[in-house]
Amino acid sequence: MTSLTPTLSRGCDWFQVPSQPSVLVVGRLPRRAALRVLECHGPRAAPQVASSLRSAALGTALASLPLRRSLRRKLRGACRSAQQEVSEAAATATTTTELVLEEEMQKLGLDADAQAVLLSAPLPAALEILAACREAAEAAEVRNPSAFVVARVRKLQADQRPQPPAEGSRLQLRVSKVLSHGQGLGFWGESEWVIMVGMGVLAGELVEVCISRNFKRYSEAQLISVLESSPDRVQPKCPLFGQCSGCQYQHASYEAQLALKREHVSGTLRELSGLELPSDIVELTVRSPQEYHYRNKITPKLEAVSAKHGGDGDLLQPDGCNGPIGFCEQEWGHEQDASGRRWRGTVDIAQCPLASAAINAQLPAAREALRVRAAEALGKLRSPAARRSLARRRRSPLVALLRATTLDGVVQSWEEVATETIAEVGTFKFRAGNFFQVNSPMLPIFVTRIVGLAAEPLQGGDSLVPEVLVDLYCGVGVFAIAASRHFQRVFGIELDGGAIELARGNAVANGAGNVSFQACDAGDGLSALLAASGASEEALRGERSVVIVDPPREGLLPVASEALLDWGPQRIVYVSCDPATQARDLKELTAKGNYVVKRIVPFDMFPQTRHVESVVVLERRMRAE
């Protein structure tokens, strides 16, 4: 039972809870009791008193009093009345203070910028700054009151700004969440300073970290040890996990990875698009049949960074091609060039647990061939600038390609045409160095599901079956050819003319006679299709039309978004490997109210990594909506 101590204060009876001195329970109150409370305890007590009257402690305290039910009811009503009067008095006082503040600013002749800065400060602090400015002006110590006020407010804000922990210091931290790029997020101290921890942590874990760099609003930290582990933590299979940048989630169970990716898609699309999406609209992440050894392509590189950018200049010499071959380090290095830019070294990779068995079998020989090829290429160049330029090229002789296919084995030439069979979909030719999904075991599931989403009955009843499909950014025609069985006419649009030639051959090889392809920009696609196919504009823009868009990581260009809105298909199936750019495009596509998001399906095309494929289905609004 809570005991109450009665206290008399100028005609205002109130009780104080000894265990909680800040909680005041007001008893009998005259008409102006709230003002008397303010008079007795000062203006600063108003928020405290009002807060205490709203708190649960009030009900607990009243219940503990040996009072009749009717008296207790009257006492509770008096307290509510007092709360309302206190709130009204506080609001009146605030309004009066703001009027005084405005009058003082006009007297001092503050310009608009200074007034805006001053109004950003708390009212008591703003009044103190104005008083100091007035005194200094009267003493002729200030010539520019506006500058004086701005400087004082900035100093006040700087003094109140949370201070980060010192660089190099060690501290313990509870990880609140894992961000979309794999870093952990935690808060430190009473100010809840934001700290981003490098890869290798999970939500809920207690970790020891070392602060590496401080920024204006957050700090970066490196993981030292895990003090309390999450139940989702598992032992990574790769001994280089944490050093190599290829994986971010090997320390998490696969079920936890799927949940993280669903959370990342949901959070990114909501925050960056600004759309009010239903809480359950994001479906469970579609799992990959294989968690390891699923990649059909890797591109290890020989470390050859110039000394100008912080690297070892000897690696650019023909006899210096004995550096590590693999992938970038997870963390940025400590080495810096003259401008302060840091760089990441290369982790030597002898075997990769994500790569297919066929690729790992060919990797040792490919590494030795890469060293020979790099030495020959560098030996032909005498200028250090030319060698640096060669090292920066994505398809330079310093980068190896290993592409595993079901029919051609492991292809190692960028321009060679490879052939891949997708179960229950078809056989497709593509250039080994160009884009083609890297998760071979997942491809049949992924393609079949995308086509199924596109071919579902449209709004208006089961009888409204889509008839026309346009595949934007179609590549070599995988989606278009797979969908040819479900649509009367299918059109593919791709800017790469070489890919279109392969797509046309793939259509013939797979017996897709109702598919036609056009090499053109996505923004010009409709007019190009009309001219090349002879189809009517009504057919392409009709109520039974669907568009699949699978753009590169950069997302849709503005001209492509405008063309898509101008086409006005009944359904858009947007496939993206970057939910951030997808969210930006969704904001554009839904801005005019023509489309509404109906489904969101994440696909785990990249197990053990932070990457996720996000598929969003948009439907054109019905007139009644």
WOPE-V500037 format. One record per helix or strand of 2 or more residues. SS is the DSSP state (H for helix, E for strand). FROM is the first residue (numbers start at 1). LEN is the number of residues. Records with the same first field share a line. If there is no record, write none. Layout:
SS=FROM-LEN, FROM-LEN
This chain:
E=4-6, 12-6, 20-7, 170-9, 184-5, 193-5, 206-9, 218-11, 297-2, 301-2, 325-5, 346-3, 402-4, 409-3, 417-6, 426-6, 468-5, 489-6, 515-5, 545-5, 571-6, 595-9, 613-8
H=33-9, 45-10, 56-9, 69-40, 112-8, 123-16, 145-16, 254-20, 307-3, 313-4, 318-3, 357-23, 384-9, 440-16, 478-8, 497-13, 522-12, 537-5, 558-10, 579-12
